[in-house]
Amino acid sequence: MNTQSASRILAGLAFALLAPLAVAAHVDQAAIIASKQDGSEWLSHGRTYDEQRFSPLDQITAKNADKLGLAWSVDLDNHRGLEATPLFADGVLYASLSWSRAIAVDARTGKTLWTFDPQIARDKARDACCDAVNRGVALWNGKVFIGTLDGRLIALDAKTGQQVWSQQTTDNSKPYTITGAPRVVKGKVIIGNGGAEYGVRGYFSAYDAESGEIAWRFYTVPGDPNKPYEHPELAEAAKTWKGNEYWKLGGGGTVWDGMAYDPELDLLYVGTGNGSPWNRELRSPGGGDNLYLSSILALNPDTGRLAWHYQVTPGDSWDFTATQQITLATLEIAGKMRKVLMQAPKNGFFYVIDRQTGELLSAEKFGKVTWAEKIDLATGKPVEAPGVRYQKEPIVMWPSPFGAHGWHSMSFNPQTGLVYIPYQEIPGVYRNEGKDFIKRKGFNTGAGFSDATEIPREAVSGALLAWDPVKQKEAWRVPYAHYWNGGTLSTAGNLVFQGTADGNFIAYSADKGKKLWSFGAQTGIVAAPMTYSLEGEQYIAVMAGWGGVAPLIGGDAALAPGAGNVSRLLVFKLDGKASLPPLPEKTVVAVNRTPKPVDAPAADIAAGQQLYGAYCSVCHGVGAISGGLIPDLRKSDESHRNLFQQIVLDGVLRPLGMPSFKDSLEPADVEKIKHYVMSQEYAQYLKAQQPVATKATP
């Protein structure tokens, strides 16, 4: 053995001995930047600061992907949706579960090293529009950072999972929540929040990663005009709002997901959310662009001051957020290399923007879009279709509040030049509540959401869409029968990975979209996969567990995927030999009653529908038809139905996540909701009695 080899072995042994003492200690800005070329680790939410979700690893390729197999899996104590992308450093995978819990797993064996539970009060789920989910953690200098549903930002020791510090980032007397993953830039942890549907004012903040002290805060909409503005950008924003009451309704603009960072330009990019309420004519009578709603903001990460902004949906009235993933790349456009920012937000247009100046370079429809004809490149604003602001008449349009692209991560492959988008096609129904609008401790959309009905199964679909951002056109697509499919990962092995709503984890060729391999995951998948290399072997990992806002759509469309929640961390490699245990047989609890017509005035049932939509539909599904994760109230047994008042008002099921609504509802209101649910049960019964139509034999 030569001296050089011996030195390498000794150095490796030393690292192996020291690594447990310094887990993730090397993760800092330099390490995250360097990881762009070295794909062995996954150190930030989108792998690198540019959020491309592309890995240079190429051991697994389009030529051998059919040899993939399960390396190992971990069953997780989790019964809500799993939306996190795991991070990987020093042989350890870090991820988050529902209820803002964090977990560390040995990437060699699948052994759980530690778990952390911030002990969220289960009735906090009442303030969460889209389930008690969490999209991931951040790593920095030996710490793991997680945002919690009740608004805390917590730093954990990466080795032990013990809390290092905690900061309450929100006012918990207001319905703020955190479900998004933090990012760490230049030693500052950036965190936003959610709650626009409930009437809050949006902002995001930067905290010192070591001490937890706040460094700066940026409000996305102006507050009380009778008070000094917190920072100068708000004075300009206030000019785009009408009336003097907007601040009393919150305004919205919450920052709950998309962020990216350019170390060369030293600019932090942040996407902002929808208005509160959705209906602009209620929050800003007379119009106005309502900055900085539904916008992309470029800021100095040291000071939090604005460098430029671009508003994706001016005067948003449709829940068309710009919080979807922001991806940075360098593209050749019109013969010139441009540093660009790309986004496929809810509104259905794919945007390519110069990330240094904020200049709009192009914007084209990437799916079915009826609310606007095009984006005017001269003004940067949409050319809206007549009547889409639904002030005089209700409207059915595309996309819907679910978006042509939701939060599910897209990926960009610089080798193919394509962006891989989890596309979905769901119509939206909007109605101006006008004088009927009531500000509640619940959904406050002003857009008729409270009386929304189920969407027919045939009206919804999904697809994996490969989009060319230079040509601004579709390269290929894989159609899916279901919506709400998982995020994507692309790799240098000419591969795209995606999980689906109906329970499959699939590998496609990145250039052509050819299906190469599929694994039955036993559960719907909404999270995005990631990849890492350990001891010379490439692995693919994904958090599998159906949930989130998917059940909210209601009806057959929500039930169609048929994949319940089986929460696991799945890890794959070439020639993996592990297998999943068979699923236990489903236990069907029979309701031993024949539904009868509801003995209540039609006006009471209609009022019950409104109340149900405002307070119950977010969890139990539009039309009282659950997507399977939360109890379907139409199928409640008599013991629960007889306790309806105690459950809804007294909170006897609070430990299970069912909050009390005593501060918002009266006993008579609860009875009306009960009658509405029973009427829906009877309607289902009548439907089931109808003879099944058969096709005539030719």
N, C-alpha and C positions, 0 to 999 in steps of 0.2 A: 504494500500500500504506500503510495507516495504521500509526501507531506501535505500537498494541496488537498488531496482527497480526505486525509485525516482531519485537516482543518475544517473542511465542509461538514464532515460527520459530527465533529465536536460542536460546531456552531449550530447544527440542526438539533443536537441533544440539548444544548443550552436553551434554544428557543422553545423546545417542547417542555422543558422544566419551568421556564419563565412565563410561557403563554398564559397558564391559568391565573397568574398573578397580575396580568396586564391585558385582560380581555377587552378588545376594541380600543385599547389605549392609543393606537396609532391613527385612529380615524379623526382626521381634521381636514381642513380645506385642501391641503396639498395631496392627501391620500385620495380624496374624492375626485380631484382633477386627474390624478395619475391613473385612476381606475378606468378612465375612458379607453386607454390602450390595453391595460391589464384587466381582463374580464374575470379573473378568478374570484373576486369578491363583489358583493352587491351592497354598497355602503349608504345609498340614499334612496328615497322613495322611488324615483324613476331610474335607478342605478347610478346615473351621473347627474350633474347639475342641469344638463340640457334636456333631461326628461325624455330621452328618445326611446327608452326601454328596448334598446338594441344591445346585444352582447357580441363581442368579437370571438367568443368561444366557438370552435368549429369541430370538436371531436364528434358530436352528434350532427349528422348531415341529412340532407334529403335522400342520400343513397343508403343510409343505414338506419333511418328513423324507425323502420318497421321492426327493428330488433329491440326497441325500447321496452322496458318492463319495470314493474314497481320494485324499487330498491327497499323501501320501508315506508311505513305510515304511522301516524300517531292519532289515536282516537282522542278527541277533545271534549271536555266538559262544556258544551256550548250548544244552545238550542235556538239561537237567532242567527241571522246572516253573518257570514264571514267575508269581509271585503278587503282585508289587508294584503299587501305584498310583503312577504318576509324579507328581512335584510340578512346579510351573511358577512361575518368577519371573524377571523381567528378560529375557524372551525365551529362556529355557533350560529344558529338561525334564530332571529328575533322577530316576533310578530305580535299582533294584538288580536284579541277576541272580542266578542260582544261585551257590553257593560264596561268597556274601557279597560279590560284586563290585559296584561302583558305576559308573554311567555318566552323562555329561552330553551332551545333544544340542541343537543349535541348532534351535529350534522353527520357524524360518522355512524352513530348507533340509533338515533331517534329517541334517545333517553331525554326526558324532560329534566333540565337543570334547575330551573326555578319558575315560579309563577308569581304574579303580583296582582292583587285585587284591590282597587281603590275604594271598594265598598260603596258603590253608587246606590242611593235610595231608589228602589225600583219604580216608584211613582214619578221619577224624573222623566221616564219614557213618555209621559204625557206631553212634554215640550219638544219631543223629537219627531220631526215630520216623517222620518223614514226608517224607523226601527232603531234599536239601541246598539247600533253597529259602530265600528271603528276601522279606519282605513290604513292604520299602520303607525310605526314608531320611527324615531330618528336616532342616529348614533353620533357621538362626539366625545372624544377624549375620555374613554372609559365609562361613559354614561349612556343610558337609554332614556329617551324622552317620549312621553305619551300625553296626549290631550284627553280629558275625560268628559263624559256626557254632562257633568255638572260644572264644567267650565274651568277645571283646574289644569295647569300644566305641571307635570311631575317629572323630576329627574330621578332615575334609578341607577344604582351601581350595576354596571353591566355584568359583573361576575356573580353577584349575590342576589340581585333583584331588590335589594333594600332601598328604601326611599332616601335620597340625598337632600332634595329640597322640593317644595311645592309652592305654587303661586296660584291664587284665585284670579283668573283673568277676566271674569265676567261678574256682573251683578246678579246674584242668584235669586233676587226677588223678581227678576224678569226672565222670560222663557228663552234664554240663550242655551245653546248646547255646543259641544265640540264632537265631531265625528271624523274630522280630517287628520291627515298625518302631518306632524310638524316638519319643518326643514331647518337646517342649521347652516348659516352663511356668516363667515367672518366672526365666528364665536358667538353669534346671536341666534337664538331659537325663534323662528317666525311661526306664529300661530294665529289662526282666525277663529271663526265661530259660525254657528247657524242659528236660525230662528226667524227668518224674514216672514214666513207665513203667519207667525204669531204676533208680529208687530214690534220688532226690535230695530234698533239702529246699528248698522254694520260697521265693523272696524277690524283691524288686525294689528298685532303688536309684536315687538321684538324684545326678548329677554336675554340677559347675559347667561351664557351656558354654564358658567362656573358658579355664579352667586344666585342666579334667579331674579336679579333685580331688573326692573323694566328699563329698557333703553329708549324706546320711542313707541308711539301709537299713531296710526293713520285711520281717521274716520272716513268712510266711503260716501257718506251723505251728510249734508249740513244738519245741525241741530236747531235748537230754539234760536230764532233770529234776534231775540231780545238779549241774548248773551253773547259774549265774545266768542268768535270761532277758535277752535283748538289749534288750527294751523291755517296758513294763508290760502291753501288750495280750496278751502271750503267757501271762501268769499266768492270765488269764481263759480263754484258749483251752485251756490244759492241763486245765482242769476238764472239758472235753468229750471227752477221750480216755481210753481204758481201758487198763489194764495198764501195765507199765513198760518195754516193749521197742519201742514204736512208733517211737521216734526212730532205732533201728538200721536200720529199713527205709526211712528217708528221710522218709516222710510225704506228700510230694508238694506240691500246692498251687502249682505253678509258674505264673508270670505270663508268658504268651507272646503275648498279643494285645491284647484290648480295654481301652482307656483313653479317658477324656474329661475335660474341665475346664470348670468354670463360673467365669468371671472375677468375676461379681457376688457369688456366694456364697464365692468363693475356696476351692473344694473340688475336689480331684482324685479321679476315680473310676477304680477299677482292678478288673478281673475276675480271679478266681483259678481255678486248675485242679483236676484230679481228684486223688484219693488215690493214694498209693503204698504197697503195691500197691492195685489197684482194689478188691479184696475186703475190705470193712471188717473182717470177722471175723478176718482175718489180721493187719491192722495195729493194730486196736483191739478185741481180744476182749471181748465183752460189750456192744458198741454204742457209743453216743455220737454227737453231731453232728459231732465232729471239725472244729472251727473252726481256721483260716478257709478250709477247702476249699470249692470250688465256691461262692464268695461274691462279692458286690459290696462293695467297701470304699470309703468316702469319707474322704479324708485332707486334712490341712493340707499344702499343697505346700512350705511353708517348713520345716516340722519333721518331716514324715512321721508325725505322730501321728494316730491314728484318731478321726474324728468320729462315724461310725456304720457299721454293717455290716448286710447282709441276706444270709442264706445261701439260695441258690437250691435246692440239693439237699443237705439235711442227711445226714450219714453216707454220702456218695456211695459206691456200690459198682459203678457202671456206666460210669465215665469220662464222667460228665455234667458237663463243665466249664462254668464261667461266664465263660470267657475270650472268648466271642463279643462282637461289637460292642456297645458301650454308646452309646446315642444320647440326647441331651438335647433337650427341646422344651417348649413351653408349650401345654397343652391345656385345653379347657373340660370339666371333669368335674363332673357333678351341679350345673351352673349356676355353677361357680366356676373361675376360671383357676388352674391348678396348674402349677408348675414341676416337670416330671417327668423321670424317667430311664426309658428303655425298653430291654428286652433280649429277644431270642429265643434263648435258649441251647440247648444240645444236648438238654435233657430234654423239649422239645416244648411247653412252656408259654410264653406271651407275657406278660412282666411289665411293669407300669406302677407305678413307685415314686415317691413324693415325694422329690425329690433333696435337699431341705433337711433332712428329718428321717429319711429311710429308711423311712417308713411305706408298707406295701404297699397300693396302691389297687385293683389288679385283677390277675388271672392266669388265663388261659384257654388251652386246648389250641389250637394253631394247625395241628395235623396229627394223624396217627395216634399215639396214646399209650395204651399198655396197662399201663405200670408203675405208674401212679397214677390214681386216680379223679378227683381234683381237688386244688386248693390251698385249704386252709382259711384264709379271710381273717382269722379271729380269731387264729389262731396263726402264720399265714404259712408253714405247713408242708404238705407233700403228704400226701394220704391214700393210702397205698400199697396196691397190690393184693396179695392173699395170695401168698406164695411168691416174690416178686420178688427177694428177697435170696439166692436159689438155694443156701441152706445144706443142704437135704436132697435136692432134686432139681434137675437142670438145667432151664433155662427158655429159651423163645424169646419175645422181647418186642420192643416198639417204644417209643421209638427204640432205636438201637444205639450203639456207641461212635463211629460216624460222625456221629451226631446228626441230629435233624430239621432243624437248621441248623448247618452247620459254621462254619469261619472266614470263609467267603465273605461279603463285606460286603453288608449290607442298606442301604437308603436311605429317608429320610423326606421326603415332599414336603408342606410346610406349606400349599400351595394346595389340594391334594386331601385333605389330612389322612390320607393312607395311607402305610403302611410297605411296602416292596417287598422280600420275603424270598426268597432262593434256597433253597427248601424241597426236602427229599429224604426218601424213605421207604425205609428199609433195616432189616430185622430184625436183632436182636442175639441171640446165643446165649451163655449164661453157664453155667459149671459151677464149683462150689466145689472147688478143688484140695486144700483142707484139709491133711492130713498129707503129701500128695504135693507140696506147694509147696516149690520149691527156689529160693533167691535166686541169680540168675545175673548175669553181665555181659551182660545182654540184657533182653528184655521180662520184667517181673515183675508180672504182673497178678493172679495167684492166682485167675483167673476162667475158666480153661480155654482161654485164647486160643491157647496153644501147640498145641492139637489141633483148632483151628477148621477147618472144611471150607468149600469154596467155596459161595457163595450163588447160588441159581438165578437166572437172568436175569429170569424173570417176577416175582421177588419184590422187585425194586428199581425205583424210578422217581424222577422229580424234577418240579419245577414252579416257575414264577415265581408267587409268592403275594402278592397285594395285601391287606394287613391293616388294618382300621380299629381303632386302638388305644383309641379312646373307646368304641365299641360292642363291642369285643373280639370281632369276627367277621370272617370273610372277605368282602372286597368283590368280588374276582374272582380267577381263577387261569388260568394258561396251563400245561397239562400237558406234560411232557417224558417221553420214553421212557427217558432216561438220568439218572443221578444225577451229583453233583459238577459242577454248572453254575456259571458265574462270578458274581461280585459284581455289584451293580446301581448305577446312577447315575440320579438323577431331576433334572429341570430345570424352569425356569419356562415352557418351551415346551410344557408338558403332555406330557413324554416320559419314558420309562424305557428305559435301555439295559442290555443284558445279553449276555454271550457264553455259548455253550453247549458242552457236552462233545463234541458231534458236529461242532463246527467252524464255527458260524455266529455272527455278531455282529448283534444284532437291536434295532430300535427299536419300542417299543409306545407307544400312547397311555396316559398316566398315569391318566386317569379311568376308562377302559373296558377297557384291556388289549388293544386292537385292534392287530394286527401291521401296521406301517406300512412297514417297510424291513428288508432283510436283506442281509448281505454274507458270502460264503463265505471264511472266514479260512484255510482249508487246515490248520487245527490246532485241537484243543480249546482252549477258553479257560476259565481258572479265576480270573484276576485281575479286579478291578473297574475299569471305565473311569473317566475323569475328563474335564473340559472346561475350556477356557480361551479367552480372547480375545486376539488379537494383531493390531495394526494394523487394528482395526475388523472383524475377521472371527472368528467362533466356530469352534473346532475341538473334536473329540472324539478322545480318545486311549485306547488300551488296549494292555497288554502281553499278547501272544498266545503261548501255549506250554503244551502239555498236560503235566501231571505232578502232583507232590505225592503225597499218600497214595492217590490214586485207584486205582492198580494193586493196592494191598494187598488189596482185597476178593476178588480172585481169580476164576477161572472165566469163564463166558460174560458175567457181569455186568460184569467189568472190560474184557473185549475188545469189548463191544457198540458203544461209541461209534465205534470204528474210526478215530479221529483221532490220529495220532502227533504228536510234538513238532516243530513248525517255528517256531523262536523268532524273533519279530519285534516291533517297536514299530509299531503301525498308527495312523495319524492321518488323520481324515476331516474334510471340510468340504462345504458346499453346492457342487455342480457340480465336485467333485474329479474329475480326469481320469486319475489314476495307476492302475496295475493291478499285480497280483502276477504274478511269473513262473510258468509252469506247473510243477507239481511233477514231479520226475524219477520215472520208473517205479520202483516198489518192487522191490528185489532180494530174491528169496526164496532163501535158502540151503537147499538140500535136504539132508536127513539121510539118507544112503544106507545105511539099515539097516532091518531088520524087527524091531521090538521083540519081545522074548521074555519069558516069565514070569521073574521074578526068583528066582534060586537063593539064597534066604536065608530063615532062620526067620521066621515071621510076627511073633514077638516082637521081632525086630531091626527089621523094617520099621515096626512100631508105635512102637518107641523112636525110630526115625529121623524119624517124623512129628512126635513131640514135640520133638525137637531142632531139626528144620527150622522148626517153628512159633516156637520161642523165639529162634532166631538168624538165620534166613534169610527168613522170610515177609514181614518189614517191607519188604524191597526186591524180593524175587523173587515175591511174591504168595502168598496163602493157597492151599493145595492144590498148590503148585509150578506154578501157572498165572499167568504174568506178564501184566500189563496192557499190555505192549508197549514200555515205555521201558527197562526193565532186562532183561537176557537171560533168556529162558525156559529154565530148566535142563533141562527135558524134551527140549529140542531141541539140546542141546550136541553138537558134533561129537566124534568119538572122541578127537581130540588133547586137547581140553579135559577130556573125561571121564577120560582116562588121567592127567591132571595134577590130579585132584580134590584129592588130599592137599596138593600143593604150593600150589595156589590157596587152599585154605581155611586151612591151617595156616601155610604159609611166606609167604603174602602176595605171591606173584609178580605178581599183578595190582593191587597197591596203587596204583600211579600212575593206574589207571583208576577208582579208587573202591572196589575190593573189598578190605576190610581182612583182616588175619590174625586168626584166632580161636584162636591157639595157647595163649592164656592161659585158655581156657575149654573147649576140646575136645581129646580124645585121638584118635589115628588110628582107633581102633575106632569112635568116635562119628561121625567123618567118613564112614567106610564105611557106617554105618547110614543116614546122611542120603542118601548116594549111592544106596543100595538103595531108599529111599523114593521118591526122584525117579524112578528107573527104573521102579518099580512104577506111578507115576502116568503115565509115558509109555506103559506097556503098557495101562493102563486106557483111556487116550485112544485107543490103536490099536484095542482091542476095540470101543469105542464107535463108531469110524468104520466098522467092518465091518458094523455093524447096518444092515439095510435101512431106507431112509427111509420113514416112514409116509405114506401118501397118503389123502386124504379120499375116501370112497366117493361115486360119482356118484349123485345122486338119480334 
